[in-house]
């Protein structure tokens, strides 16, 4: 046990020991609830982007990824809120993902496509560390997209922009990995 000079709160609360957790506004759910799966997958995506950013060999890649991660924090907050609590979420001043974030990704995709990259066959991850970490981020993004698609199909997702954003992000990550391979 460590000592603190200020009041310390342990990360160990033991409240989740029985497989339960809480969404925003203290709503209890199972840790395997589809909503928890969805925002947990986005959390994994953010960690994968952090790894890709830390191993990026091109400034262009790192500069884009550091701008994407705050979008994912916004997205996680929205996903961690039950549909019934979204009015409280909005009233609390929390941000939601907007089409502007998707437009930014589309602009970056356009920049990369304008470089006239040509692709033949399947890409094989592992040409270098930078491209491999981008591929891990891309596949993690696609999993998050599937988890969120399940929420939508269950009528538990009102912001359709989230799926559009993740779809564009997966495309962007694929292009960034191809760019990293060309080094």
N, C-alpha and C positions, 0 to 999 in steps of 0.2 A: 504494500500500500504506500502511495506517495503522499507527501504532505504539501499543502498549498498555503501560500501566504494570504490568499483570498478564499472566499467560499468556493469549494469545489463540488461539482456534481459528477458523479461517476457515470460513465457510459453504460455501465451494467445496471439496468433497472429490474431485470428479471420479469418484466411485464410480458415479454414475448415468448417466454419459456413454454407456453402451452399452444404455440402456433397462432397466436392472435396479434394483431397490430391495430393501429388507428390511422384513419385517413385524416385529411384536414378537417378541422372543426370537430375533432374528437370522435369521429364515427368509427365504431369498432368493426373490424372485418378479419377474416382468416388471412393468414400470410400467403395462401394459395389462391386468393380471390383474383379473378381476371384483371381487376383494376391494379392490384399490387403487382401482378405479373407484367402489366403494361408499363407502369412507371419504373419498375425494377429493370426492365429491359432497356429503357431509355437511360437509366443510371449506368448500366453496363456499357451502353454506347458512348456516354460521356467519358467513361474511364478509358475505353478503347481509343477515342479521339485524343485523350490526353497522352496516351502512349504513342500514337501516331505523330502527334505534335512534338513530343520530346525527341522522337527519332527522325523527324523530318530533316532531310538533307537539303531542302530547297526552302528559302524564305517564303516564297509564294504559298507553299503548302501550309506551313506553320501559321502564317498570317490569316489564312482563311479559317483554319480549324479553331483558332482562339476566338474568332468572331462567332462561330457556330455554337460553342459550348454554352454561352449565356442563353441562347434560344432553347437549348435542351433543359436548362434549369427552369425556364418559363414553362416549357411543355410538361415537365415533371410535376410542377405545382398544380397545373390544370388537371393532369391525369390523377393526381392524388386527392382530388376533390370529387365526391359523389355528385352525380347530376343534380340531385335534390338540394345540394349546397352551393351550386354555382352562383346563385344570386348573392349569397353571403360573400363568396370569393370576390365577385366584382365589387361589391360594396366595401370590401376590405382594401380595395386599391390594388389587388394583385393583377398582374398582367396575364393576358392570354396570347397565344400564338396568332399572328395575323398574316394575311397574304403578303405583306411587305417582306417578311422573312423569306418566303418562298421566292418572291421576285428576285431578291438578292442572290439566292442560290442559282436561279435560272440565268442570271447575268454571268455568274462565274462559269457555269456550264458553257454558255455561249463563247466566253473568252477562250476556254480550253478547246472547244470544237473549232474555233477560228484558226487555231494553230495547225489545222489540217492533219491531225493524227490519223493514221490508217491502222485498221485492226483486221487481223485475219485469224479465224479460229478462236478457240477459248483461251483466255488468259490463264497462265499458271502462276499462282502466287509464289513468291520467294526469290525473285530476281535480285532483290536487295532488301535490307531491313526496312527501309522506308516504305517501299511498295507493299511488302508483306504486312506491315502494321496497318496500312490503309485498307488492305483487303479484309483484315480481321474487323476493322471498324465497319466496313461495308456490309459484311455478313451479319454483324451484330445489329446494324441498322435495319436490315431486312427482317431479322427476327422481331425487333421492336415493332416494325410495321405490321407483321402478322399478328402480334399480340393486340395491337390497337385496332386492327381490322376486326378481330373477334369482339372487342368491346362495341364497335359500331354495329356489328351484326346482331348483338344482343340488345341494341337500343340504349347503350350506355355511353355514347359519345355524341355530343351535340356539335362539336367544332370539327367539321370535316376537313378543315385546313391542315390539321395535324397529319392526316394520312398523305395529303398532297406534299407537304413539306418533307416528310420522311422519304417519300418516293423520289423526290428531287435530290435529297441528300444522298441516297444510295447511288444515284446516277453520278453525282459529283464525286463521290469517293472512288467510284470505279475509274473515272477520268483522271483523278489525281494519282491513283495507283499507276495508271499507264504512263503518266508524265514522269513519275518517280522512276519507273523502269527504264526510261530513255537516258538516264544519266550515263 
